[in-house]
Amino acid sequence: PHVQIAKLGEDIHKGQVDFRLEVFNPGPARKAQVNLHIQSSDMPDLRDEKVLDLPAGGETTYSFSTSGERLHEDAQHRMQLSVTDLGGETNTFPGA
């Protein structure tokens, strides 16, 4: 699958995550596993895992959001996102 980060969120600068990822599948129908891990120096880790059904020649959206100010300005944050074709191929996006 091909992956595109479509949205971080209008209020990401205020610490609110509203994340959207587009997963494109140019081949036959398949499943993909999305793993999201956000680490913050002043808050507990956030983790999300989801299995997506990818239609043949189509796309599927993955979304993740938080309420309130979750990512504080004075803290350090790291996000790691991986999308794995359950047949074996992995796309990883490490964050800074």
Secondary structure by P-SEA (a helix, b strand, c coil): cccccccccccccccccbbbbbbbbccccbbbbbbbbbbbccccbbbbbbbbbcccccbbbbbbbcccccccccbbbbbbbbbbcccbbbbbbbcc
